[in-house]
Amino acid sequence: MTDFRRSILAVAIGVSISALLHWYFYRQPVGVHVLPMPVISFIKVVQPFFTAMLLHLLPWFITGIIALRRPILCGAAGSALALAITRIEFFSLFSPDYFWQLVATSAGLIIVAAFYGAAGAALGVVARSSNNSFKPKPLRGSA
């Protein structure tokens, strides 16, 4: 597989993972679950950061691992594309009077998402190129 095709595949996989995570975390609830108060307190503290990490970094981390050619650009483009796709649905929810305001805010958010995608892909590149094996140095005086 050529590097260009692999980059396109990496972006497509990143967008797919992002869409699935977005659907999983923002879907309509199916049932009601009653949780004890310590669990609710834990979820209120931990879940927003965990969700943000999964939505904003994980798909592009995987993109950075998969793409061989310009992986950081692939992560930035994929993240911008994924956010643009999710923002399109907002245009149908608001009146046409807010069209240009939505375009301006969406453009700003797409730029921010591109930076998140680039950061996630950079982490993926580092993870792919790191050698996690540890070889201790021999002690002085030992043969």
C-alpha positions, 0 to 999 in steps of 0.5 A: 500500500502506498504511503498516500493511500495509507494516509487517506486510510488513517484519516478515514479510520480517525474520522470513523473512530471520532464519529463512533465516540461522538455517537456513543457519548452524545446519544439519547439515553435508553433507560434510567440508571440509579447510581449511588452518590459516591459513584455520581460524584466520581463520574462528575469529576472524572468523566468530562476529562476522560470523554474529552481525551477520548473524543479529541485525542484518541482517534488522532493518536491512532491516525498518527500511528497508522499514517506513514507520510505526514501523520501530523497533517493527517491528524489535523485534517482528519480532526477538522473534517470530523468536527466539520461533519458534526457542525453541519447538523447545527445549521439545520437546527437554527434559523437562517438569521444565525447562519454567518454567526454559525459559520464564524464559530464553526470555523474557529472550532475547526481550527482548534480541532485541527490543533487537537488532531495534530497533537494527538497524531504527534503523540501517535508518531512518538508512540510508534517510533519509541522503543520501549525495551529497557536494556540496563547498562553493564556495571563497571568492572564486570566483564 
